[in-house]
């Protein structure tokens, strides 16, 4: 199960990095800012990643307390 969460985190990070790279290039080369919906989508992805990581942290801290 731990490996599955790790793979999920890695997948999320790779996706977010690629999306942010594309946005950065668009701003840098074309002076085009991303659509608000794109930014909201990335924020949702970041929140999902944070929840996944916090859930994992809570499990680890509970087992450490025992």
DRENPA-3360 file (N, C-alpha, C; in nm, 2 decimals, always signed):
BEGIN
1 = XXXXXXXX = +0.08/-0.12/+0.00/+0.00/+0.00/+0.00/+0.09/+0.13/+0.00 ~ +0.20/+0.12/+0.07/+0.29/+0.24/+0.08/+0.34/+0.27/-0.06 ~ +0.38/+0.17/-0.14/+0.43/+0.19/-0.27/+0.32/+0.26/-0.36 ~ +0.20/+0.22/-0.34/+0.09/+0.27/-0.42/+0.08/+0.42/-0.39 ~ +0.09/+0.46/-0.27/+0.08/+0.61/-0.24/+0.20/+0.68/-0.29 ~ +0.32/+0.62/-0.28/+0.44/+0.68/-0.34/+0.42/+0.70/-0.49 ~ +0.37/+0.60/-0.56/+0.35/+0.61/-0.70/+0.25/+0.72/-0.73 ~ +0.15/+0.73/-0.65/+0.05/+0.84/-0.67/+0.11/+0.98/-0.66;
9 = XXXXXXXX = +0.19/+0.99/-0.56/+0.26/+1.12/-0.53/+0.36/+1.15/-0.65 ~ +0.43/+1.06/-0.69/+0.53/+1.08/-0.80/+0.45/+1.12/-0.93 ~ +0.34/+1.05/-0.95/+0.26/+1.08/-1.07/+0.21/+1.22/-1.07 ~ +0.15/+1.26/-0.95/+0.10/+1.40/-0.93/+0.21/+1.50/-0.95 ~ +0.32/+1.48/-0.90/+0.43/+1.57/-0.91/+0.48/+1.59/-1.05 ~ +0.49/+1.48/-1.12/+0.53/+1.48/-1.26/+0.43/+1.56/-1.35 ~ +0.30/+1.53/-1.32/+0.20/+1.60/-1.40/+0.20/+1.75/-1.37 ~ +0.21/+1.79/-1.24/+0.21/+1.93/-1.20/+0.34/+2.00/-1.26;
17 = XXXXXXXX = +0.45/+1.93/-1.26/+0.57/+1.99/-1.31/+0.56/+2.02/-1.46 ~ +0.51/+1.93/-1.53/+0.49/+1.95/-1.67/+0.39/+2.06/-1.70 ~ +0.28/+2.07/-1.63/+0.19/+2.18/-1.65/+0.25/+2.31/-1.62 ~ +0.32/+2.32/-1.51/+0.38/+2.44/-1.47/+0.49/+2.48/-1.57 ~ +0.56/+2.39/-1.62/+0.67/+2.42/-1.72/+0.60/+2.48/-1.85 ~ +0.49/+2.42/-1.89/+0.42/+2.47/-2.01/+0.37/+2.61/-1.98 ~ +0.32/+2.64/-1.86/+0.27/+2.77/-1.83/+0.39/+2.87/-1.83 ~ +0.50/+2.83/-1.77/+0.61/+2.92/-1.76/+0.67/+2.96/-1.90;
25 = XXXXXXXX = +0.68/+2.86/-1.99/+0.72/+2.88/-2.12/+0.62/+2.98/-2.20 ~ +0.50/+2.96/-2.18/+0.40/+3.05/-2.24/+0.41/+3.19/-2.19 ~ +0.44/+3.21/-2.07/+0.46/+3.34/-2.01/+0.59/+3.40/-2.06 ~ +0.69/+3.32/-2.06/+0.83/+3.37/-2.09/+0.84/+3.40/-2.24 ~ +0.80/+3.31/-2.32/+0.82/+3.33/-2.47/+0.71/+3.41/-2.54 ~ +0.59/+3.39/-2.50/+0.48/+3.45/-2.57/+0.40/+3.56/-2.49 ~ +0.44/+3.58/-2.37/+0.37/+3.68/-2.28/+0.22/+3.64/-2.27 ~ +0.19/+3.51/-2.27/+0.06/+3.47/-2.26/+0.04/+3.41/-2.12;
33 = XXXXXXXX = -0.06/+3.46/-2.05/-0.09/+3.41/-1.91/-0.19/+3.30/-1.92 ~ -0.18/+3.20/-1.83/-0.27/+3.09/-1.83/-0.41/+3.13/-1.80 ~ -0.51/+3.05/-1.85/-0.65/+3.08/-1.82/-0.67/+3.05/-1.67 ~ -0.77/+3.13/-1.61/-0.80/+3.10/-1.47/-0.84/+2.96/-1.44 ~ -0.91/+2.90/-1.53/-0.95/+2.76/-1.52/-0.83/+2.66/-1.51 ~ -0.72/+2.69/-1.58/-0.60/+2.61/-1.58/-0.54/+2.62/-1.44 ~ -0.53/+2.75/-1.39/-0.47/+2.77/-1.26/-0.56/+2.70/-1.15 ~ -0.69/+2.71/-1.16/-0.78/+2.64/-1.06/-0.75/+2.49/-1.07;
41 = XXXXXXXX = -0.74/+2.44/-1.19/-0.71/+2.29/-1.20/-0.58/+2.25/-1.13 ~ -0.48/+2.33/-1.15/-0.35/+2.30/-1.08/-0.36/+2.31/-0.93 ~ -0.44/+2.41/-0.89/-0.46/+2.43/-0.74/-0.53/+2.31/-0.69 ~ -0.63/+2.26/-0.76/-0.70/+2.14/-0.71/-0.61/+2.02/-0.71 ~ -0.52/+2.00/-0.81/-0.42/+1.90/-0.81/-0.33/+1.91/-0.69 ~ -0.28/+2.03/-0.66/-0.19/+2.05/-0.55/-0.26/+2.02/-0.42 ~ -0.39/+2.06/-0.40/-0.46/+2.03/-0.28/-0.48/+1.88/-0.27 ~ -0.51/+1.80/-0.38/-0.52/+1.66/-0.37/-0.39/+1.59/-0.33;
49 = XXXXXXXX = -0.28/+1.65/-0.38/-0.15/+1.59/-0.34/-0.12/+1.62/-0.19 ~ -0.15/+1.74/-0.15/-0.13/+1.77/-0.01/-0.22/+1.68/+0.08 ~ -0.34/+1.66/+0.05/-0.43/+1.57/+0.13/-0.37/+1.43/+0.13 ~ -0.32/+1.38/+0.02/-0.26/+1.25/+0.01/-0.14/+1.24/+0.10 ~ -0.05/+1.35/+0.10/+0.07/+1.35/+0.19/+0.03/+1.37/+0.33 ~ -0.07/+1.45/+0.36/-0.11/+1.47/+0.50/-0.17/+1.34/+0.56 ~ -0.25/+1.27/+0.48/-0.30/+1.14/+0.52/-0.20/+1.05/+0.56 ~ -0.09/+1.04/+0.48/+0.02/+0.95/+0.50/+0.10/+1.00/+0.63;
57 = XXXXXXXX = +0.11/+1.13/+0.65/+0.18/+1.18/+0.77/+0.10/+1.15/+0.89 ~ -0.03/+1.16/+0.89/-0.11/+1.13/+1.00/-0.10/+0.98/+1.04 ~ -0.10/+0.89/+0.94/-0.08/+0.75/+0.97/+0.05/+0.73/+1.04 ~ +0.16/+0.79/+0.99/+0.29/+0.76/+1.04/+0.30/+0.82/+1.18 ~ +0.24/+0.94/+1.21/+0.25/+1.00/+1.34/+0.17/+0.92/+1.44 ~ +0.06/+0.86/+1.40/-0.02/+0.78/+1.49/+0.06/+0.65/+1.53 ~ +0.12/+0.59/+1.44/+0.20/+0.47/+1.47/+0.32/+0.50/+1.55 ~ +0.38/+0.62/+1.53/+0.50/+0.66/+1.62/+0.45/+0.69/+1.76;
65 = XX = +0.33/+0.74/+1.78/+0.28/+0.77/+1.91/+0.26/+0.64/+1.99 ~ +0.23/+0.53/+1.92/+0.20/+0.41/+1.99/+0.32/+0.34/+2.05;
% end
